[in-house]
Amino acid sequence: MAKLYLDIMGGDHAPKALLQGAWNALPHLKHRLVLVGDEATIRKSRLGKRLASHVEIIHAPENIEMSDKVK
């Protein structure tokens, strides 16, 4: 089965808005959903706790900020 990766930490209203979108999409997905981001942040949220039993979580502790320079 193919996997769909979602960066949970990206965006203006992250992670709450992205977790809500992931939760809403779950019943409609034909692929396995993988959440990528800070695992502790994902798991401590209400939606993250609900999603944890339905998705795979990959811990990615680093964030790229808008002000970071590209090398």
VOGUKE-735581 format. One record per atom (N, C-alpha, C, O): atom name; chain; x, y, z. Coordinates in nm, 2 decimals, decimal comma. Layout:
N
R atom kette      X      Y      Z
R   CA     A      X      Y      Z
...
//
This chain:
71
R atom kette      X      Y      Z
R    N     A   0,08  -0,12   0,00
R   CA     A   0,00   0,00   0,00
R    C     A   0,09   0,12   0,00
R    O     A   0,19   0,13   0,07
R    N     A   0,05   0,22  -0,08
R   CA     A   0,13   0,35  -0,09
R    C     A   0,11   0,43   0,04
R    O     A   0,01   0,41   0,11
R    N     A   0,20   0,52   0,06
R   CA     A   0,20   0,60   0,18
R    C     A   0,19   0,75   0,14
R    O     A   0,25   0,79   0,04
R    N     A   0,11   0,82   0,21
R   CA     A   0,09   0,97   0,19
R    C     A   0,16   1,04   0,31
R    O     A   0,11   1,02   0,43
R    N     A   0,26   1,12   0,29
R   CA     A   0,33   1,18   0,40
R    C     A   0,28   1,33   0,41
R    O     A   0,26   1,40   0,31
R    N     A   0,26   1,37   0,53
R   CA     A   0,20   1,50   0,56
R    C     A   0,29   1,57   0,66
R    O     A   0,31   1,52   0,78
R    N     A   0,35   1,69   0,62
R   CA     A   0,43   1,77   0,72
R    C     A   0,34   1,84   0,81
R    O     A   0,27   1,94   0,77
R    N     A   0,33   1,79   0,93
R   CA     A   0,24   1,85   1,03
R    C     A   0,28   1,98   1,09
R    O     A   0,20   2,06   1,14
R    N     A   0,41   2,01   1,08
R   CA     A   0,46   2,13   1,14
R    C     A   0,46   2,25   1,05
R    O     A   0,50   2,36   1,09
R    N     A   0,43   2,24   0,92
R   CA     A   0,44   2,34   0,82
R    C     A   0,30   2,42   0,81
R    O     A   0,20   2,36   0,83
R    N     A   0,31   2,55   0,79
R   CA     A   0,19   2,63   0,77
R    C     A   0,17   2,72   0,89
R    O     A   0,22   2,71   1,00
R    N     A   0,08   2,82   0,86
R   CA     A   0,05   2,93   0,96
R    C     A  -0,02   2,88   1,09
R    O     A   0,00   2,93   1,19
R    N     A  -0,10   2,78   1,07
R   CA     A  -0,18   2,73   1,18
R    C     A  -0,15   2,59   1,22
R    O     A  -0,23   2,51   1,27
R    N     A  -0,02   2,56   1,20
R   CA     A   0,03   2,42   1,24
R    C     A   0,05   2,41   1,39
R    O     A   0,08   2,51   1,45
R    N     A   0,04   2,30   1,44
R   CA     A   0,00   2,17   1,38
R    C     A  -0,15   2,15   1,39
R    O     A  -0,20   2,06   1,32
R    N     A  -0,23   2,23   1,46
R   CA     A  -0,37   2,21   1,48
R    C     A  -0,45   2,19   1,35
R    O     A  -0,52   2,10   1,34
R    N     A  -0,43   2,29   1,26
R   CA     A  -0,51   2,28   1,14
R    C     A  -0,47   2,16   1,05
R    O     A  -0,56   2,10   0,99
R    N     A  -0,35   2,12   1,05
R   CA     A  -0,30   2,00   0,97
R    C     A  -0,35   1,87   1,04
R    O     A  -0,39   1,78   0,97
R    N     A  -0,35   1,87   1,17
R   CA     A  -0,40   1,75   1,24
R    C     A  -0,55   1,74   1,21
R    O     A  -0,60   1,62   1,19
R    N     A  -0,62   1,85   1,21
R   CA     A  -0,77   1,84   1,19
R    C     A  -0,79   1,79   1,04
R    O     A  -0,88   1,71   1,02
R    N     A  -0,71   1,84   0,95
R   CA     A  -0,73   1,80   0,81
R    C     A  -0,70   1,65   0,80
R    O     A  -0,77   1,58   0,72
R    N     A  -0,59   1,60   0,86
R   CA     A  -0,56   1,46   0,86
R    C     A  -0,68   1,38   0,91
R    O     A  -0,71   1,28   0,86
R    N     A  -0,73   1,42   1,02
R   CA     A  -0,84   1,35   1,09
R    C     A  -0,96   1,34   0,99
R    O     A  -1,03   1,24   0,98
R    N     A  -0,99   1,46   0,93
R   CA     A  -1,11   1,47   0,84
R    C     A  -1,09   1,38   0,72
R    O     A  -1,18   1,32   0,66
R    N     A  -0,96   1,37   0,67
R   CA     A  -0,93   1,29   0,55
R    C     A  -0,93   1,14   0,57
R    O     A  -0,95   1,07   0,47
R    N     A  -0,90   1,10   0,69
R   CA     A  -0,88   0,96   0,72
R    C     A  -0,98   0,86   0,65
R    O     A  -0,94   0,77   0,59
R    N     A  -1,11   0,89   0,67
R   CA     A  -1,21   0,79   0,61
R    C     A  -1,21   0,79   0,46
R    O     A  -1,26   0,69   0,40
R    N     A  -1,15   0,89   0,40
R   CA     A  -1,15   0,90   0,25
R    C     A  -1,03   0,85   0,18
R    O     A  -1,02   0,84   0,06
R    N     A  -0,92   0,83   0,26
R   CA     A  -0,79   0,79   0,20
R    C     A  -0,79   0,64   0,16
R    O     A  -0,84   0,56   0,23
R    N     A  -0,72   0,62   0,05
R   CA     A  -0,70   0,48   0,00
R    C     A  -0,55   0,44   0,03
R    O     A  -0,51   0,33  -0,01
R    N     A  -0,48   0,53   0,09
R   CA     A  -0,33   0,51   0,12
R    C     A  -0,31   0,53   0,27
R    O     A  -0,39   0,59   0,34
R    N     A  -0,20   0,47   0,32
R   CA     A  -0,16   0,49   0,46
R    C     A  -0,11   0,63   0,48
R    O     A  -0,03   0,68   0,40
R    N     A  -0,16   0,69   0,59
R   CA     A  -0,12   0,83   0,62
R    C     A   0,00   0,83   0,72
R    O     A   0,00   0,76   0,82
R    N     A   0,10   0,91   0,69
R   CA     A   0,22   0,92   0,77
R    C     A   0,24   1,07   0,81
R    O     A   0,25   1,15   0,72
R    N     A   0,24   1,09   0,94
R   CA     A   0,25   1,23   0,99
R    C     A   0,40   1,25   1,02
R    O     A   0,47   1,17   1,08
R    N     A   0,46   1,36   0,97
R   CA     A   0,60   1,39   0,98
R    C     A   0,61   1,53   1,06
R    O     A   0,55   1,63   1,02
R    N     A   0,68   1,52   1,17
R   CA     A   0,70   1,64   1,25
R    C     A   0,75   1,61   1,39
R    O     A   0,79   1,49   1,42
R    N     A   0,74   1,70   1,48
R   CA     A   0,78   1,68   1,62
R    C     A   0,68   1,58   1,69
R    O     A   0,57   1,62   1,71
R    N     A   0,73   1,46   1,72
R   CA     A   0,64   1,36   1,77
R    C     A   0,57   1,39   1,90
R    O     A   0,46   1,37   1,92
R    N     A   0,65   1,46   1,99
R   CA     A   0,59   1,49   2,12
R    C     A   0,48   1,60   2,10
R    O     A   0,37   1,59   2,16
R    N     A   0,50   1,69   2,01
R   CA     A   0,39   1,79   1,98
R    C     A   0,27   1,73   1,92
R    O     A   0,16   1,76   1,96
R    N     A   0,29   1,63   1,83
R   CA     A   0,18   1,56   1,77
R    C     A   0,10   1,48   1,87
R    O     A  -0,02   1,49   1,88
R    N     A   0,17   1,40   1,95
R   CA     A   0,11   1,31   2,04
R    C     A   0,04   1,38   2,16
R    O     A  -0,05   1,32   2,22
R    N     A   0,09   1,50   2,20
R   CA     A   0,03   1,57   2,32
R    C     A  -0,10   1,64   2,28
R    O     A  -0,18   1,68   2,37
R    N     A  -0,13   1,66   2,15
R   CA     A  -0,25   1,73   2,11
R    C     A  -0,37   1,63   2,12
R    O     A  -0,35   1,51   2,10
R    N     A  -0,49   1,68   2,14
R   CA     A  -0,61   1,60   2,14
R    C     A  -0,62   1,52   2,01
R    O     A  -0,65   1,40   2,01
R    N     A  -0,61   1,59   1,90
R   CA     A  -0,63   1,52   1,77
R    C     A  -0,51   1,42   1,74
R    O     A  -0,53   1,32   1,68
R    N     A  -0,39   1,46   1,78
R   CA     A  -0,28   1,37   1,77
R    C     A  -0,29   1,24   1,84
R    O     A  -0,26   1,14   1,79
R    N     A  -0,35   1,25   1,96
R   CA     A  -0,38   1,13   2,04
R    C     A  -0,48   1,04   1,97
R    O     A  -0,46   0,92   1,96
R    N     A  -0,58   1,10   1,91
R   CA     A  -0,68   1,02   1,83
R    C     A  -0,62   0,96   1,70
R    O     A  -0,65   0,85   1,67
R    N     A  -0,54   1,04   1,64
R   CA     A  -0,48   0,99   1,51
R    C     A  -0,37   0,89   1,53
R    O     A  -0,35   0,80   1,44
R    N     A  -0,30   0,88   1,65
R   CA     A  -0,19   0,80   1,67
R    C     A  -0,21   0,65   1,64
R    O     A  -0,13   0,58   1,60
R    N     A  -0,34   0,61   1,67
R   CA     A  -0,37   0,46   1,65
R    C     A  -0,40   0,43   1,50
R    O     A  -0,42   0,32   1,46
R    N     A  -0,42   0,54   1,42
R   CA     A  -0,46   0,52   1,28
R    C     A  -0,35   0,55   1,18
R    O     A  -0,36   0,52   1,06
R    N     A  -0,24   0,61   1,22
R   CA     A  -0,14   0,66   1,13
R    C     A   0,00   0,62   1,18
R    O     A   0,01   0,59   1,30
R    N     A   0,10   0,64   1,10
R   CA     A   0,24   0,63   1,14
R    C     A   0,29   0,77   1,16
R    O     A   0,25   0,86   1,09
R    N     A   0,37   0,78   1,26
R   CA     A   0,43   0,91   1,30
R    C     A   0,58   0,90   1,28
R    O     A   0,65   0,81   1,34
R    N     A   0,64   0,99   1,20
R   CA     A   0,79   1,00   1,19
R    C     A   0,84   1,12   1,26
R    O     A   0,79   1,23   1,23
R    N     A   0,92   1,10   1,36
R   CA     A   0,98   1,22   1,43
R    C     A   1,08   1,29   1,35
R    O     A   1,17   1,24   1,30
R    N     A   1,05   1,42   1,33
R   CA     A   1,14   1,51   1,26
R    C     A   1,15   1,64   1,34
R    O     A   1,07   1,73   1,33
R    N     A   1,26   1,64   1,43
R   CA     A   1,27   1,75   1,53
R    C     A   1,31   1,89   1,47
R    O     A   1,29   1,99   1,54
R    N     A   1,36   1,89   1,35
R   CA     A   1,41   2,02   1,29
R    C     A   1,30   2,09   1,22
R    O     A   1,22   2,03   1,15
R    N     A   1,30   2,22   1,23
R   CA     A   1,20   2,31   1,16
R    C     A   1,28   2,40   1,07
R    O     A   1,38   2,45   1,11
R    N     A   1,23   2,43   0,95
R   CA     A   1,28   2,53   0,87
R    C     A   1,19   2,65   0,87
R    O     A   1,07   2,65   0,84
R    N     A   1,25   2,76   0,92
R   CA     A   1,17   2,89   0,94
R    C     A   1,17   2,97   0,81
R    O     A   1,26   2,95   0,73
R    N     A   1,08   3,06   0,79
R   CA     A   1,07   3,14   0,67
R    C     A   1,20   3,23   0,66
R    O     A   1,24   3,26   0,55
R    N     A   1,26   3,26   0,78
R   CA     A   1,37   3,35   0,78
R    C     A   1,50   3,28   0,75
R    O     A   1,61   3,34   0,74
R    N     A   1,50   3,14   0,75
R   CA     A   1,62   3,07   0,73
R    C     A   1,68   3,09   0,58
R    O     A   1,60   3,09   0,49
R    N     A   1,81   3,10   0,57
R   CA     A   1,87   3,12   0,44
R    C     A   1,90   2,99   0,38
R    O     A   1,94   2,89   0,44
R    N     A   1,88   2,98   0,25
R   CA     A   1,91   2,86   0,17
R    C     A   2,06   2,87   0,13
R    O     A   2,11   2,97   0,09
R    N     A   2,13   2,76   0,16
R   CA     A   2,27   2,76   0,13
R    C     A   2,30   2,69  -0,01
R    O     A   2,41   2,68  -0,05
//
